[in-house]
Amino acid sequence: MTQERYQPTLDAELDAEATQWESGGTDPSGWIDAPEAIPRVRASTPISLRLPTQMLRILKLFAEREGVGYQVLMKQWLDERIREERDKLAERLSSGETVHEGLRVSELLAARNWR
């Protein structure tokens, strides 16, 4: 079995591409917008999550539609939901409502940015 060897780009090719970009010779109408990226998490923990087969299929379809991987989409959705729940909790507390005693409210409200 033969492997293709890496061929470095020639300086002339790089110069030609740079000239094309600088002269405005590229047509941005054909460009595809990149999806928003979630910044890399500083520290992450791998987990094992069992999902019903159909749920995973649907999740992958939504992810494909958004142009991201299904795990990225899951993180986005979890991020949105956690923020919503935290904001609802803060609103309940500001209105004087009491919450479950064992709940570490201060820790939840302080967790503004876990990325």
C-alpha positions in Angstrom: 0.0 0.0 0.0 1.4 3.4 -1.0 0.8 6.5 1.0 0.7 9.9 -0.5 3.4 12.1 0.7 2.7 15.6 2.1 3.6 18.2 -0.5 4.2 21.7 1.0 2.5 24.6 -0.8 4.9 26.4 -3.0 5.6 30.1 -2.2 4.4 30.9 -5.7 1.0 29.4 -5.0 0.8 31.3 -1.7 1.8 34.5 -3.4 -0.9 34.0 -6.1 -3.6 33.4 -3.5 -2.5 36.4 -1.5 -2.7 38.6 -4.6 -6.1 37.3 -5.4 -7.4 38.1 -1.9 -5.8 41.5 -1.9 -7.2 42.5 -5.3 -10.7 41.6 -4.3 -10.8 38.8 -6.8 -12.9 36.5 -4.6 -16.7 36.6 -4.8 -18.1 36.5 -1.3 -21.6 35.6 -2.6 -20.6 31.9 -2.7 -19.3 31.8 0.8 -21.1 29.8 3.4 -21.4 31.3 6.9 -19.8 29.2 9.5 -22.0 28.3 12.5 -21.4 30.0 15.8 -18.9 28.0 17.8 -19.1 27.4 21.5 -15.8 28.4 23.1 -13.8 25.4 24.3 -14.6 24.5 27.8 -11.6 25.0 30.1 -12.2 21.8 31.9 -14.7 19.2 30.9 -15.8 15.9 32.2 -16.7 13.0 29.9 -20.1 11.4 30.8 -22.0 8.5 29.6 -25.6 9.2 28.7 -28.1 6.7 27.5 -30.7 8.1 25.0 -33.6 6.4 23.3 -32.5 5.5 19.7 -35.3 7.7 18.2 -34.3 10.7 20.4 -30.7 10.4 19.2 -31.8 10.3 15.6 -33.9 13.4 16.0 -31.1 15.2 17.8 -28.7 14.4 15.0 -31.2 15.7 12.4 -31.6 19.0 14.4 -27.8 19.2 14.6 -27.4 18.6 10.9 -29.9 21.3 10.2 -27.9 23.7 12.4 -24.6 22.6 10.8 -23.0 21.4 14.1 -22.3 18.1 15.7 -25.0 16.6 17.9 -22.9 16.8 21.0 -22.3 20.5 20.3 -26.0 21.0 19.9 -26.7 19.2 23.2 -24.2 21.5 25.0 -25.9 24.6 23.4 -29.3 23.4 24.5 -28.1 22.5 28.0 -26.4 25.9 28.3 -29.6 27.7 27.2 -31.8 25.8 29.6 -29.4 26.2 32.6 -29.4 29.9 32.0 -33.2 30.0 31.8 -33.6 28.1 35.0 -31.0 30.2 36.9 -32.7 33.4 35.8 -36.1 32.0 36.8 -34.7 31.2 40.2 -33.2 34.6 40.6 -36.6 36.2 39.7 -38.4 34.0 42.3 -35.9 35.0 45.0 -36.2 38.7 44.1 -40.0 38.5 44.5 -39.6 37.1 48.0 -40.5 33.5 47.2 -38.8 30.9 49.3 -37.0 27.9 47.7 -36.1 24.4 48.9 -33.8 24.6 51.9 -31.2 22.2 50.6 -30.8 24.1 47.4 -27.4 25.9 47.2 -28.9 29.1 45.7 -25.9 31.3 46.1 -23.8 28.7 44.1 -26.4 28.5 41.4 -26.7 32.3 41.0 -22.9 32.8 41.1 -22.4 30.3 38.2 -22.8 32.9 35.5 -20.1 31.6 33.3 -19.0 28.0 33.5 -17.3 27.8 30.2 
